[in-house]
């Protein structure tokens, strides 16, 4: 089956139905941002492993066709080609699905890119439950895998505004970066003009009873859940952590110390990713507080409609509300 056919089937099963709350959305924010900065920075090149349209790099392809390369269904070659281009002074942005970038090309990312601190950016589509195409396509453990690579910056953005800002920040940042991609029609949560800073967390809401530490699209869910819980008399703060590595341990520790209980929320297995980082941070800081984890179980997830899967595995506003409500 070709990648185009795979992606078509994935879309039919509800891929990227992560947008919530009836918010305004932006189509392909990553590709549009890359096309814009590519106009200013002539050394930027785009690569994909037969997934140009389905990883939202097609706006760059259309704007700069002479700087776009499709290497075919070969993720290890994708990373190796990007590494070679980086050594000639180019700044490659290479796109594929997260499962392929992490599982299949792990050694190439570690050795060809990170070991030499090359200026390559990996854009990883279909993170966690943003696709209904089952365990072969759902990158539910990529944060745990990729955070083990020395020198690799890891970003899990929340919305269209942050994807745009993070794309610019990645281009400014010297060294390899892995960014999870929300693709298609991505909701807008943060205000235009938001400045993304690698390695910095963002407090989205103050609260004293419970503090949600979240990443990726779960930060949008956290904001909405906090608003519902406020009406029930529960004060909930929200700290968004878009950079998994380097991790803003100082902000996390300070936030955790200011609330009665901590809840982590991530579109990832509940081990090895954000929750593990938070627990490690609190232990190192000597903060003793209860931590409740919202995330995916240690198992492969079945095929199905994305809203159904997110509901079943607790990645909805309602599930966050229910989890926190049960703590009080």
Short mmCIF file of the C-alpha atoms (twelve columns), coordinates in Angstrom:
data_MODEL
# 
_entry.id   MODEL 
# 
loop_
_atom_site.group_PDB 
_atom_site.id 
_atom_site.type_symbol 
_atom_site.label_atom_id 
_atom_site.label_alt_id 
_atom_site.label_comp_id 
_atom_site.label_asym_id 
_atom_site.label_seq_id 
_atom_site.Cartn_x 
_atom_site.Cartn_y 
_atom_site.Cartn_z 
_atom_site.pdbx_PDB_model_num 
ATOM 1   C CA . UNK A 1   0.000   0.000  0.000  1 
ATOM 2   C CA . UNK A 2   1.443   3.426  -0.921 1 
ATOM 3   C CA . UNK A 3   1.866   6.164  1.666  1 
ATOM 4   C CA . UNK A 4   -0.748  8.257  -0.130 1 
ATOM 5   C CA . UNK A 5   -3.258  5.414  0.143  1 
ATOM 6   C CA . UNK A 6   -2.368  4.912  3.816  1 
ATOM 7   C CA . UNK A 7   -2.841  8.585  4.540  1 
ATOM 8   C CA . UNK A 8   -6.116  8.678  2.662  1 
ATOM 9   C CA . UNK A 9   -7.430  5.798  4.746  1 
ATOM 10  C CA . UNK A 10  -6.212  7.491  7.904  1 
ATOM 11  C CA . UNK A 11  -8.030  10.691 7.028  1 
ATOM 12  C CA . UNK A 12  -11.195 8.748  6.335  1 
ATOM 13  C CA . UNK A 13  -10.969 7.268  9.824  1 
ATOM 14  C CA . UNK A 14  -10.944 10.726 11.413 1 
ATOM 15  C CA . UNK A 15  -7.300  11.831 11.536 1 
ATOM 16  C CA . UNK A 16  -6.714  15.170 13.229 1 
ATOM 17  C CA . UNK A 17  -10.102 15.420 14.813 1 
ATOM 18  C CA . UNK A 18  -8.235  16.679 17.863 1 
ATOM 19  C CA . UNK A 19  -9.572  20.216 17.409 1 
ATOM 20  C CA . UNK A 20  -12.032 21.097 20.121 1 
ATOM 21  C CA . UNK A 21  -14.297 23.759 21.523 1 
ATOM 22  C CA . UNK A 22  -15.436 25.197 18.210 1 
ATOM 23  C CA . UNK A 23  -12.337 27.382 18.108 1 
ATOM 24  C CA . UNK A 24  -11.038 29.066 15.007 1 
ATOM 25  C CA . UNK A 25  -8.505  26.897 13.180 1 
ATOM 26  C CA . UNK A 26  -5.650  27.342 10.742 1 
ATOM 27  C CA . UNK A 27  -4.908  24.906 7.930  1 
ATOM 28  C CA . UNK A 28  -1.358  23.529 7.746  1 
ATOM 29  C CA . UNK A 29  0.250   26.050 10.135 1 
ATOM 30  C CA . UNK A 30  3.625   24.304 10.004 1 
ATOM 31  C CA . UNK A 31  3.885   24.307 6.202  1 
ATOM 32  C CA . UNK A 32  2.723   27.906 5.949  1 
ATOM 33  C CA . UNK A 33  5.262   29.033 8.535  1 
ATOM 34  C CA . UNK A 34  8.057   27.114 6.806  1 
ATOM 35  C CA . UNK A 35  7.138   28.574 3.415  1 
ATOM 36  C CA . UNK A 36  7.247   32.073 4.913  1 
ATOM 37  C CA . UNK A 37  10.608  31.746 6.625  1 
ATOM 38  C CA . UNK A 38  11.952  29.842 3.630  1 
ATOM 39  C CA . UNK A 39  11.445  33.016 1.635  1 
ATOM 40  C CA . UNK A 40  13.807  34.800 4.008  1 
ATOM 41  C CA . UNK A 41  16.280  31.975 4.556  1 
ATOM 42  C CA . UNK A 42  17.445  30.519 1.288  1 
ATOM 43  C CA . UNK A 43  19.357  27.671 2.956  1 
ATOM 44  C CA . UNK A 44  16.160  26.016 4.222  1 
ATOM 45  C CA . UNK A 45  15.253  22.822 2.356  1 
ATOM 46  C CA . UNK A 46  12.288  20.513 2.809  1 
ATOM 47  C CA . UNK A 47  12.314  16.726 2.671  1 
ATOM 48  C CA . UNK A 48  9.694   14.059 3.157  1 
ATOM 49  C CA . UNK A 49  9.363   10.290 2.971  1 
ATOM 50  C CA . UNK A 50  6.433   10.163 0.534  1 
ATOM 51  C CA . UNK A 51  4.189   12.122 2.921  1 
ATOM 52  C CA . UNK A 52  4.370   15.718 1.712  1 
ATOM 53  C CA . UNK A 53  0.650   16.502 1.804  1 
ATOM 54  C CA . UNK A 54  0.036   14.418 4.904  1 
ATOM 55  C CA . UNK A 55  2.692   16.126 6.996  1 
ATOM 56  C CA . UNK A 56  1.645   19.625 5.915  1 
ATOM 57  C CA . UNK A 57  4.922   20.485 4.176  1 
ATOM 58  C CA . UNK A 58  3.123   20.985 0.855  1 
ATOM 59  C CA . UNK A 59  2.892   24.803 1.251  1 
ATOM 60  C CA . UNK A 60  6.697   24.892 1.355  1 
ATOM 61  C CA . UNK A 61  6.880   22.473 -1.584 1 
ATOM 62  C CA . UNK A 62  4.580   24.678 -3.647 1 
ATOM 63  C CA . UNK A 63  6.397   27.900 -2.725 1 
ATOM 64  C CA . UNK A 64  9.947   26.524 -3.123 1 
ATOM 65  C CA . UNK A 65  9.815   23.479 -5.437 1 
ATOM 66  C CA . UNK A 66  13.549  23.637 -6.204 1 
ATOM 67  C CA . UNK A 67  14.294  23.150 -2.505 1 
ATOM 68  C CA . UNK A 68  11.956  20.240 -1.837 1 
ATOM 69  C CA . UNK A 69  12.910  16.547 -2.017 1 
ATOM 70  C CA . UNK A 70  10.782  13.411 -1.691 1 
ATOM 71  C CA . UNK A 71  13.077  10.512 -0.829 1 
ATOM 72  C CA . UNK A 72  10.305  7.911  -1.011 1 
ATOM 73  C CA . UNK A 73  9.273   5.350  1.608  1 
ATOM 74  C CA . UNK A 74  12.696  5.284  3.282  1 
ATOM 75  C CA . UNK A 75  12.827  7.016  6.675  1 
ATOM 76  C CA . UNK A 76  16.422  6.104  7.480  1 
ATOM 77  C CA . UNK A 77  17.468  7.514  4.125  1 
ATOM 78  C CA . UNK A 78  15.377  10.613 4.859  1 
ATOM 79  C CA . UNK A 79  17.415  11.328 7.984  1 
ATOM 80  C CA . UNK A 80  20.706  10.435 6.317  1 
ATOM 81  C CA . UNK A 81  19.976  12.728 3.359  1 
ATOM 82  C CA . UNK A 82  19.015  15.523 5.747  1 
ATOM 83  C CA . UNK A 83  22.278  15.015 7.619  1 
ATOM 84  C CA . UNK A 84  24.261  15.240 4.387  1 
ATOM 85  C CA . UNK A 85  22.481  18.427 3.352  1 
ATOM 86  C CA . UNK A 86  23.137  19.961 6.765  1 
ATOM 87  C CA . UNK A 87  26.855  19.303 6.338  1 
ATOM 88  C CA . UNK A 88  26.792  21.393 3.141  1 
ATOM 89  C CA . UNK A 89  25.295  24.396 4.907  1 
ATOM 90  C CA . UNK A 90  21.614  23.703 4.326  1 
ATOM 91  C CA . UNK A 91  18.976  23.676 7.056  1 
ATOM 92  C CA . UNK A 92  16.752  20.654 6.374  1 
ATOM 93  C CA . UNK A 93  13.209  20.233 7.675  1 
ATOM 94  C CA . UNK A 94  12.360  16.549 7.229  1 
ATOM 95  C CA . UNK A 95  8.813   15.253 7.647  1 
ATOM 96  C CA . UNK A 96  7.301   11.829 8.197  1 
ATOM 97  C CA . UNK A 97  5.007   10.157 10.698 1 
ATOM 98  C CA . UNK A 98  6.235   10.051 14.273 1 
ATOM 99  C CA . UNK A 99  6.251   6.247  14.419 1 
ATOM 100 C CA . UNK A 100 8.614   6.118  11.448 1 
ATOM 101 C CA . UNK A 101 10.889  8.934  12.663 1 
ATOM 102 C CA . UNK A 102 11.213  7.399  16.120 1 
ATOM 103 C CA . UNK A 103 10.965  3.635  15.685 1 
ATOM 104 C CA . UNK A 104 12.487  3.095  12.240 1 
ATOM 105 C CA . UNK A 105 15.021  5.922  12.099 1 
ATOM 106 C CA . UNK A 106 16.024  6.101  15.770 1 
ATOM 107 C CA . UNK A 107 19.678  5.159  15.258 1 
ATOM 108 C CA . UNK A 108 20.008  7.570  12.330 1 
ATOM 109 C CA . UNK A 109 18.577  10.445 14.371 1 
ATOM 110 C CA . UNK A 110 20.864  9.576  17.281 1 
ATOM 111 C CA . UNK A 111 24.097  9.108  15.341 1 
ATOM 112 C CA . UNK A 112 23.748  10.925 12.006 1 
ATOM 113 C CA . UNK A 113 22.113  13.994 13.588 1 
ATOM 114 C CA . UNK A 114 22.452  14.343 17.355 1 
ATOM 115 C CA . UNK A 115 25.953  12.901 17.698 1 
ATOM 116 C CA . UNK A 116 27.223  15.620 15.357 1 
ATOM 117 C CA . UNK A 117 24.753  18.308 16.532 1 
ATOM 118 C CA . UNK A 118 23.560  18.894 12.986 1 
ATOM 119 C CA . UNK A 119 21.104  21.650 12.094 1 
ATOM 120 C CA . UNK A 120 18.250  19.284 11.083 1 
ATOM 121 C CA . UNK A 121 14.605  19.505 12.124 1 
ATOM 122 C CA . UNK A 122 12.424  16.369 12.224 1 
ATOM 123 C CA . UNK A 123 8.686   17.047 11.937 1 
ATOM 124 C CA . UNK A 124 6.707   14.063 13.235 1 
ATOM 125 C CA . UNK A 125 3.081   13.618 12.214 1 
ATOM 126 C CA . UNK A 126 0.288   11.589 13.850 1 
ATOM 127 C CA . UNK A 127 1.398   11.884 17.479 1 
ATOM 128 C CA . UNK A 128 -0.548  9.690  19.897 1 
ATOM 129 C CA . UNK A 129 -4.274  9.486  19.242 1 
ATOM 130 C CA . UNK A 130 -4.519  11.929 16.353 1 
ATOM 131 C CA . UNK A 131 -5.070  9.057  13.950 1 
ATOM 132 C CA . UNK A 132 -7.379  6.076  14.065 1 
ATOM 133 C CA . UNK A 133 -5.071  3.858  12.031 1 
ATOM 134 C CA . UNK A 134 -3.949  1.694  14.931 1 
ATOM 135 C CA . UNK A 135 -0.655  0.828  16.562 1 
ATOM 136 C CA . UNK A 136 1.339   0.878  13.325 1 
ATOM 137 C CA . UNK A 137 0.703   4.613  12.878 1 
ATOM 138 C CA . UNK A 138 0.012   6.009  16.364 1 
ATOM 139 C CA . UNK A 139 3.180   7.491  17.851 1 
ATOM 140 C CA . UNK A 140 2.263   6.889  21.483 1 
ATOM 141 C CA . UNK A 141 5.780   6.279  22.846 1 
ATOM 142 C CA . UNK A 142 7.921   8.653  20.792 1 
ATOM 143 C CA . UNK A 143 8.568   11.172 23.584 1 
ATOM 144 C CA . UNK A 144 9.963   8.410  25.794 1 
ATOM 145 C CA . UNK A 145 12.200  7.187  22.989 1 
ATOM 146 C CA . UNK A 146 13.449  10.508 21.680 1 
ATOM 147 C CA . UNK A 147 14.155  12.144 25.053 1 
ATOM 148 C CA . UNK A 148 16.887  9.531  25.546 1 
ATOM 149 C CA . UNK A 149 18.922  10.983 22.657 1 
ATOM 150 C CA . UNK A 150 21.567  13.415 23.959 1 
ATOM 151 C CA . UNK A 151 21.322  16.915 22.524 1 
ATOM 152 C CA . UNK A 152 17.981  16.407 20.776 1 
ATOM 153 C CA . UNK A 153 15.444  19.163 21.430 1 
ATOM 154 C CA . UNK A 154 11.850  17.866 21.631 1 
ATOM 155 C CA . UNK A 155 8.741   20.011 21.138 1 
ATOM 156 C CA . UNK A 156 5.064   19.073 21.571 1 
ATOM 157 C CA . UNK A 157 3.048   22.178 20.591 1 
ATOM 158 C CA . UNK A 158 -0.511  22.918 21.652 1 
ATOM 159 C CA . UNK A 159 -2.107  24.776 18.749 1 
ATOM 160 C CA . UNK A 160 -1.665  26.520 15.400 1 
ATOM 161 C CA . UNK A 161 -0.163  29.652 16.964 1 
ATOM 162 C CA . UNK A 162 2.486   27.670 18.791 1 
ATOM 163 C CA . UNK A 163 3.317   25.520 15.761 1 
ATOM 164 C CA . UNK A 164 3.992   28.681 13.752 1 
ATOM 165 C CA . UNK A 165 6.118   30.210 16.502 1 
ATOM 166 C CA . UNK A 166 7.964   26.945 17.200 1 
ATOM 167 C CA . UNK A 167 8.851   26.537 13.515 1 
ATOM 168 C CA . UNK A 168 10.578  29.912 13.591 1 
ATOM 169 C CA . UNK A 169 12.300  29.068 16.881 1 
ATOM 170 C CA . UNK A 170 13.529  25.740 15.482 1 
ATOM 171 C CA . UNK A 171 15.073  27.507 12.523 1 
ATOM 172 C CA . UNK A 172 16.841  29.901 14.875 1 
ATOM 173 C CA . UNK A 173 18.045  27.068 17.110 1 
ATOM 174 C CA . UNK A 174 21.384  25.455 16.280 1 
ATOM 175 C CA . UNK A 175 21.120  21.678 16.522 1 
ATOM 176 C CA . UNK A 176 18.661  18.847 15.876 1 
ATOM 177 C CA . UNK A 177 15.001  19.196 16.843 1 
ATOM 178 C CA . UNK A 178 12.103  16.718 16.926 1 
ATOM 179 C CA . UNK A 179 8.656   18.327 16.834 1 
ATOM 180 C CA . UNK A 180 5.335   16.524 17.084 1 
ATOM 181 C CA . UNK A 181 2.973   17.801 14.428 1 
ATOM 182 C CA . UNK A 182 -0.715  18.631 14.699 1 
ATOM 183 C CA . UNK A 183 -1.738  18.740 11.063 1 
ATOM 184 C CA . UNK A 184 -4.666  19.771 8.901  1 
ATOM 185 C CA . UNK A 185 -7.095  22.213 10.529 1 
ATOM 186 C CA . UNK A 186 -5.365  23.010 13.809 1 
ATOM 187 C CA . UNK A 187 -7.255  25.042 16.449 1 
ATOM 188 C CA . UNK A 188 -6.060  28.438 17.614 1 
ATOM 189 C CA . UNK A 189 -5.841  28.721 21.404 1 
ATOM 190 C CA . UNK A 190 -2.965  31.126 22.029 1 
ATOM 191 C CA . UNK A 191 -3.111  34.745 20.920 1 
ATOM 192 C CA . UNK A 192 -1.326  35.755 17.688 1 
ATOM 193 C CA . UNK A 193 2.068   37.223 18.480 1 
ATOM 194 C CA . UNK A 194 2.772   34.603 21.159 1 
ATOM 195 C CA . UNK A 195 6.526   34.162 21.458 1 
ATOM 196 C CA . UNK A 196 7.625   30.565 21.796 1 
ATOM 197 C CA . UNK A 197 10.888  29.997 23.629 1 
ATOM 198 C CA . UNK A 198 12.582  26.612 23.549 1 
ATOM 199 C CA . UNK A 199 12.880  25.168 27.049 1 
ATOM 200 C CA . UNK A 200 10.262  27.437 28.665 1 
ATOM 201 C CA . UNK A 201 6.901   26.431 30.142 1 
ATOM 202 C CA . UNK A 202 3.859   28.730 29.983 1 
ATOM 203 C CA . UNK A 203 1.344   29.200 32.794 1 
ATOM 204 C CA . UNK A 204 -2.070  29.372 31.157 1 
ATOM 205 C CA . UNK A 205 -4.183  29.638 34.277 1 
ATOM 206 C CA . UNK A 206 -3.746  30.221 38.024 1 
ATOM 207 C CA . UNK A 207 -5.306  27.858 40.566 1 
ATOM 208 C CA . UNK A 208 -4.695  26.539 44.057 1 
ATOM 209 C CA . UNK A 209 -6.548  23.246 44.542 1 
ATOM 210 C CA . UNK A 210 -5.194  21.253 41.595 1 
ATOM 211 C CA . UNK A 211 -2.496  22.022 39.051 1 
ATOM 212 C CA . UNK A 212 -2.569  20.438 35.588 1 
ATOM 213 C CA . UNK A 213 0.830   20.122 33.929 1 
ATOM 214 C CA . UNK A 214 0.187   19.350 30.284 1 
ATOM 215 C CA . UNK A 215 1.738   19.241 26.849 1 
ATOM 216 C CA . UNK A 216 0.560   19.064 23.244 1 
ATOM 217 C CA . UNK A 217 -3.144  19.284 22.517 1 
ATOM 218 C CA . UNK A 218 -3.897  18.142 26.079 1 
ATOM 219 C CA . UNK A 219 -3.144  21.702 27.193 1 
ATOM 220 C CA . UNK A 220 -6.210  22.851 25.262 1 
ATOM 221 C CA . UNK A 221 -8.231  20.158 27.031 1 
ATOM 222 C CA . UNK A 222 -6.762  21.276 30.364 1 
ATOM 223 C CA . UNK A 223 -7.866  24.892 29.868 1 
ATOM 224 C CA . UNK A 224 -11.414 23.838 29.041 1 
ATOM 225 C CA . UNK A 225 -11.552 21.358 31.919 1 
ATOM 226 C CA . UNK A 226 -10.333 23.998 34.371 1 
ATOM 227 C CA . UNK A 227 -13.139 26.324 33.306 1 
ATOM 228 C CA . UNK A 228 -15.721 23.601 33.936 1 
ATOM 229 C CA . UNK A 229 -14.230 22.720 37.321 1 
ATOM 230 C CA . UNK A 230 -14.161 26.366 38.406 1 
ATOM 231 C CA . UNK A 231 -17.962 26.396 38.158 1 
ATOM 232 C CA . UNK A 232 -17.958 23.445 40.572 1 
ATOM 233 C CA . UNK A 233 -15.854 25.314 43.085 1 
ATOM 234 C CA . UNK A 234 -12.535 23.641 42.261 1 
ATOM 235 C CA . UNK A 235 -9.653  26.029 41.564 1 
ATOM 236 C CA . UNK A 236 -7.434  24.547 38.835 1 
ATOM 237 C CA . UNK A 237 -4.207  25.976 37.478 1 
ATOM 238 C CA . UNK A 238 -2.708  24.962 34.127 1 
ATOM 239 C CA . UNK A 239 0.977   24.884 33.186 1 
ATOM 240 C CA . UNK A 240 1.676   24.148 29.522 1 
ATOM 241 C CA . UNK A 241 5.043   22.476 28.852 1 
ATOM 242 C CA . UNK A 242 5.644   22.566 25.084 1 
ATOM 243 C CA . UNK A 243 9.324   21.631 25.310 1 
ATOM 244 C CA . UNK A 244 9.922   18.116 26.589 1 
ATOM 245 C CA . UNK A 245 13.668  18.548 26.206 1 
ATOM 246 C CA . UNK A 246 15.223  20.735 27.526 1 
ATOM 247 C CA . UNK A 247 12.631  20.504 30.305 1 
ATOM 248 C CA . UNK A 248 11.668  23.572 32.335 1 
ATOM 249 C CA . UNK A 249 12.161  21.879 35.712 1 
ATOM 250 C CA . UNK A 250 12.270  25.167 37.605 1 
ATOM 251 C CA . UNK A 251 8.832   26.283 36.378 1 
ATOM 252 C CA . UNK A 252 7.348   22.818 36.973 1 
ATOM 253 C CA . UNK A 253 8.661   22.643 40.542 1 
ATOM 254 C CA . UNK A 254 7.454   26.157 41.357 1 
ATOM 255 C CA . UNK A 255 3.997   25.444 39.915 1 
ATOM 256 C CA . UNK A 256 3.676   22.099 41.706 1 
ATOM 257 C CA . UNK A 257 4.608   23.673 45.032 1 
ATOM 258 C CA . UNK A 258 1.807   26.233 44.637 1 
ATOM 259 C CA . UNK A 259 -1.094  23.741 44.338 1 
ATOM 260 C CA . UNK A 260 -2.627  21.038 46.507 1 
ATOM 261 C CA . UNK A 261 -2.328  18.221 43.977 1 
ATOM 262 C CA . UNK A 262 -0.730  17.748 40.567 1 
ATOM 263 C CA . UNK A 263 -2.265  16.124 37.489 1 
ATOM 264 C CA . UNK A 264 -0.245  15.480 34.344 1 
ATOM 265 C CA . UNK A 265 -1.956  15.263 30.959 1 
ATOM 266 C CA . UNK A 266 -0.327  14.067 27.743 1 
ATOM 267 C CA . UNK A 267 -1.208  12.494 24.415 1 
ATOM 268 C CA . UNK A 268 1.340   9.733  25.034 1 
ATOM 269 C CA . UNK A 269 1.738   6.647  27.181 1 
ATOM 270 C CA . UNK A 270 1.709   7.648  30.841 1 
ATOM 271 C CA . UNK A 271 5.264   6.381  31.353 1 
ATOM 272 C CA . UNK A 272 8.472   7.777  29.919 1 
ATOM 273 C CA . UNK A 273 7.055   11.099 28.735 1 
ATOM 274 C CA . UNK A 274 5.737   14.175 30.500 1 
ATOM 275 C CA . UNK A 275 4.469   12.395 33.625 1 
ATOM 276 C CA . UNK A 276 7.819   10.720 34.219 1 
ATOM 277 C CA . UNK A 277 9.635   14.021 33.759 1 
ATOM 278 C CA . UNK A 278 7.350   15.745 36.249 1 
ATOM 279 C CA . UNK A 279 7.808   13.006 38.871 1 
ATOM 280 C CA . UNK A 280 11.585  13.087 38.373 1 
ATOM 281 C CA . UNK A 281 11.586  16.869 38.713 1 
ATOM 282 C CA . UNK A 282 9.543   16.872 41.908 1 
ATOM 283 C CA . UNK A 283 11.731  14.155 43.433 1 
ATOM 284 C CA . UNK A 284 14.898  16.108 42.627 1 
ATOM 285 C CA . UNK A 285 13.359  19.277 44.094 1 
ATOM 286 C CA . UNK A 286 12.298  17.495 47.274 1 
ATOM 287 C CA . UNK A 287 8.610   18.243 46.662 1 
ATOM 288 C CA . UNK A 288 6.264   15.634 48.065 1 
ATOM 289 C CA . UNK A 289 2.859   15.900 46.426 1 
ATOM 290 C CA . UNK A 290 0.370   13.528 44.905 1 
ATOM 291 C CA . UNK A 291 0.674   13.183 41.117 1 
ATOM 292 C CA . UNK A 292 -2.194  11.750 39.076 1 
ATOM 293 C CA . UNK A 293 -1.336  10.813 35.498 1 
ATOM 294 C CA . UNK A 294 -3.640  11.227 32.497 1 
ATOM 295 C CA . UNK A 295 -2.206  9.464  29.487 1 
ATOM 296 C CA . UNK A 296 -2.405  6.345  27.384 1 
ATOM 297 C CA . UNK A 297 -2.052  2.792  28.769 1 
ATOM 298 C CA . UNK A 298 0.920   0.529  28.136 1 
ATOM 299 C CA . UNK A 299 -0.602  -1.197 25.120 1 
ATOM 300 C CA . UNK A 300 -1.099  -0.766 21.397 1 
ATOM 301 C CA . UNK A 301 -4.288  1.111  20.590 1 
ATOM 302 C CA . UNK A 302 -6.832  -0.350 18.185 1 
ATOM 303 C CA . UNK A 303 -8.123  1.200  14.955 1 
ATOM 304 C CA . UNK A 304 -11.197 3.395  15.182 1 
ATOM 305 C CA . UNK A 305 -12.629 6.872  14.883 1 
ATOM 306 C CA . UNK A 306 -10.389 9.406  16.622 1 
ATOM 307 C CA . UNK A 307 -13.097 10.949 18.861 1 
ATOM 308 C CA . UNK A 308 -14.145 7.461  19.980 1 
ATOM 309 C CA . UNK A 309 -10.567 6.467  20.809 1 
ATOM 310 C CA . UNK A 310 -9.856  9.713  22.646 1 
ATOM 311 C CA . UNK A 311 -13.013 9.235  24.697 1 
ATOM 312 C CA . UNK A 312 -12.219 5.600  25.450 1 
ATOM 313 C CA . UNK A 313 -8.674  6.364  26.593 1 
ATOM 314 C CA . UNK A 314 -9.399  9.522  28.557 1 
ATOM 315 C CA . UNK A 315 -8.005  12.273 26.317 1 
ATOM 316 C CA . UNK A 316 -11.120 14.458 26.375 1 
ATOM 317 C CA . UNK A 317 -12.197 17.472 28.387 1 
ATOM 318 C CA . UNK A 318 -14.860 15.346 30.046 1 
ATOM 319 C CA . UNK A 319 -12.301 12.739 31.082 1 
ATOM 320 C CA . UNK A 320 -9.995  15.371 32.581 1 
ATOM 321 C CA . UNK A 321 -12.938 16.852 34.490 1 
ATOM 322 C CA . UNK A 322 -13.960 13.412 35.773 1 
ATOM 323 C CA . UNK A 323 -10.417 12.539 36.873 1 
ATOM 324 C CA . UNK A 324 -9.921  15.765 38.797 1 
ATOM 325 C CA . UNK A 325 -13.457 15.698 40.208 1 
ATOM 326 C CA . UNK A 326 -12.750 12.275 41.681 1 
ATOM 327 C CA . UNK A 327 -9.708  13.633 43.552 1 
ATOM 328 C CA . UNK A 328 -11.707 16.042 45.713 1 
# 
